[in-house]
Amino acid sequence: MSGMTRDSEKLSEKKGSLEKVRSPNSVLQKSKGNSTQDNQSISSREERDDLVRSSSHTTSNKAQILAMPQFGLRDNLIRCELLKNEDSYTYLENFSFFLGTYNVNGQTPKESLRPWLSCTLTPPDIYCLGFQELDLSKEAFFFSDTPKELEWLKAVYEALHPEPKYALVKLIRLVGIMLIFYVKEEHAEFISDLDAETVGTGIMGRMGNKGAVAIRFRFHNSDICVVNSHLAAHVEEYERRNQDFKDICGRLQFRQLDPTQPPLTIMKHNVVLWIGDLNYRISDLDVDSVKDLITKKDFETLHSYDQLKRQLDKEAVFVGFEEGEIDFQPTYKYDTGSDNWDTSEKCRIPAWCDRILWKGKNIQQEHYKSHMAVRTSDHKPVSSLLIIGIKRVNSEAYKKTFEEIVRNIDKMENECIPSLSLSKRELHFKDVKFMQHQAETLSLFNDGQVPCQFEFIQKPNESTYSKPWLTANPSKGFIAQGGSMDIDLEVFVNRSTATDLNCGKQEIEDILVLHLERGKDYFISVTGNYLSSCYGTSIYSLCHMREPIQDMPKEILLQLAEKSPNDDIATAEKSPNDDTATTEKSSEDDTEKPLDIPKELWMMVDHLFRKAIDQEDLFQQPGLRTEFAEIRDCLDSGMPDSLPGSNHSVAEALLLFLDALPEPVIPFSFYQQCLECSSNAAQCAKVISMLPQYHKNVFNYLAAFLRELLKNSASNRLDVAILATIFASLLLRSRKKQDFAEKTKTQEFFQHFLT
């Protein structure tokens, strides 16, 4: 119980600061006050993020206490049985959830949000409010803090329903995507198991200009997850939006209090509430036809052309989710400060970009509407009021069920040894490729007389249960008697594991040990074959290959890998005019002269130079994963006349190529020197002149290409700061995590070569 005791003590010490409650006489102060200064701002992230709840255990969270980390197999048995018999000790009670979403287009609050947030006659029990594009500045794009967070938080607070007191439970933000969670003060003590996570789906799957933030919590005995997302833009990018949704669902995971339990995904909750600028547009209608249907208020016909509706009908996204009937006009795009449709040169087609969906039982929607009176942004805010049946615990029934379960477990404990049957003991993964997931399902069936707890365990002298390219999901768990569970064994090769697999130093080969508590161990063989890739192969090796890498014998790849990058770097440490490099080249088995730069790099840059010099948002708009796979396959297996995929997919493929280099374009050994001379252009140029020849060629080639892009900045909207930020992090990497000062110096260093 130590974890809960610490929470209680912490709460008791900070009670004055944590209970950010709302009263008519002190709108901002009490919501943001601390124990010493009532008018203290919410600048303390620790205070703002703390959970507001009672320090005493309530009937509603007794069952949840079983999830505390110190509980082992016995308590997992109890928890499993309690979950199975939940209906015998819980009942439903309705609570109102106000969900809101608003893309604020980088604006600061200019008007009251009450028409949006106080539009219900009865005060809602809970507010979950999502914002997008909180800050559109370049600084915010690259993950720095923004003063607009506090400005919008204050505007929200002042616009909440005026009657009750509300407590701020959690705020989480990723760049411009922010989620705020308020509850009525009297409900705060029934909130537990609070966690929040973010996932970026921007360029290279990292940048946070697109992505999601999410909060999960237990309210009484119901597990709830709220997601606020901002998906890919542009009419034609609906497949990218579908991909963003799947990425968010797959990558966003919450830690559980009990370390024996696997992380929780979004869909592992009783209720999922999804809000945001989903960016789905109207297809197959011109702007005049759309506006004509809006004027006639024929939203039903217009909705049939809505991309999200079409994708929902195809079950391509949001499977199992519901959305209320849309009987309000599209929420995008308006002239800022008005109700007029976009009159800019682009004249965007109106669309229902801003949406609210839900998944779960016992949910009824009371309203779903936009709020035309709020005119700060080029979007209109949207709200939905949901009445949700929440599971509450009947204390007497709970006690009776609990005691009966304990008696039954006492009877069977020590009587039987746990046992499992496995669907297979050998798994083979064929033609594994760089950054391409492959999964096989291993089914476990509890054929013993008692429930069992399993875990994949480390082998002797190994720090993890598997090789780094292999994961089991879940890697541990609990199976009731007669129950079964599917384990997804997934192979995924990324930049950290590709290099040794490319040259054959490592193989797709591992043995997993599945351990049963109080039972035996099971051994599972994992094998496969990996198709070598230019991704994760050194510049030196690639310059010595005139053929596609998959046509090269593994022994040649291994020889090249053992010579690079050390031989090349050692060569560079001699005089810049030294001809040693040329001498070494002539001694290669290859009779042909090595390439100046990798042919794969040339293919991508040449494609972008010819086809994307004017492409808007180049290197900022992600591509499609399916197109990246096609580009990778072309580079690895043959050199076509042109690369497949969109300009954005080729651009992202280039960034991923640079990111995967085992030795960056500016080798690690030059990193410190680059930081020290970052403010001196001449010294920076001198460092580049000392690079290994192939690395120097690549650096100069890329810098020349980026300077050409900047000549067309009027059309592609790129500038020196954006390119320096994106490329410096790839060309000039550190072996250790960079701090902010180092990142700034690497950008300063690279800027000298862009002007």
Salt bridges, closest charged atoms under 4 A:
ASP7 OD2 - ARG53 NH2 2.89
GLU46 OE2 - LYS14 NZ 2.81
ASP49 OD1 - ARG48 NE 3.14
ASP49 OD2 - LYS170 NZ 3.71
ASP50 OD1 - LYS10 NZ 3.52
GLU81 OE2 - LYS84 NZ 3.19
GLU86 OE1 - LYS391 NZ 2.90
GLU93 OE1 - ARG392 NH1 3.03
ASP125 OD1 - LYS184 NZ 3.51
ASP125 OD1 - HIS187 NE2 2.92
ASP145 OD1 - ARG45 NH2 3.57
ASP145 OD1 - ARG173 NH2 3.32
GLU149 OE2 - ARG48 NH1 2.30
GLU149 OE1 - ARG173 NE 2.72
GLU158 OE2 - LYS154 NZ 2.63
ASP193 OD2 - ARG216 NH1 3.73
ASP195 OD1 - ARG255 NH2 3.74
GLU197 OE2 - ARG255 NH1 3.04
ASP223 OD1 - ARG216 NH2 3.37
ASP223 OD1 - ARG218 NE 3.02
ASP244 OD1 - ARG240 NE 2.97
ASP247 OD2 - ARG625 NH2 2.73
ASP258 OD2 - ARG79 NH2 3.17
ASP277 OD2 - HIS230 NE2 3.26
ASP277 OD2 - HIS379 NE2 3.88
ASP284 OD2 - ARG310 NH1 2.69
ASP292 OD2 - LYS296 NZ 3.17
ASP306 OD2 - HIS303 NE2 3.97
ASP306 OD2 - ARG355 NH2 2.87
ASP313 OD2 - LYS309 NZ 3.22
GLU323 OE2 - ARG355 NE 2.70
ASP339 OD2 - ARG375 NH2 3.01
ASP339 OD1 - LYS380 NZ 2.79
ASP354 OD2 - HIS379 ND1 2.96
ASP378 OD2 - LYS333 NZ 3.94
ASP378 OD1 - HIS379 NE2 4.00
ASP410 OD1 - ARG74 NH2 2.83
GLU413 OE1 - ARG74 NH1 3.12
GLU440 OE1 - LYS424 NZ 3.74
GLU462 OE1 - LYS459 NZ 3.57
GLU490 OE1 - HIS437 ND1 3.04
ASP510 OD1 - LYS459 NZ 3.28
ASP521 OD1 - HIS515 ND1 2.56
GLU588 OE2 - HIS544 NE2 3.84
GLU588 OE1 - LYS563 NZ 3.65
GLU592 OE1 - ARG546 NE 3.55
ASP596 OD1 - LYS593 NZ 3.53
GLU600 OE2 - LYS599 NZ 3.06
ASP606 OD2 - ARG610 NE 2.78
GLU616 OE2 - LYS346 NZ 3.38
GLU616 OE2 - ARG717 NH2 3.43
ASP617 OD1 - ARG717 NH2 2.84
ASP633 OD2 - LYS433 NZ 3.14
ASP633 OD1 - ARG632 NH2 3.01
ASP659 OD2 - ARG206 NH2 2.43
ASP659 OD1 - ARG495 NH1 2.86
GLU708 OE2 - LYS711 NZ 2.87
ASP719 OD2 - LYS138 NZ 3.01
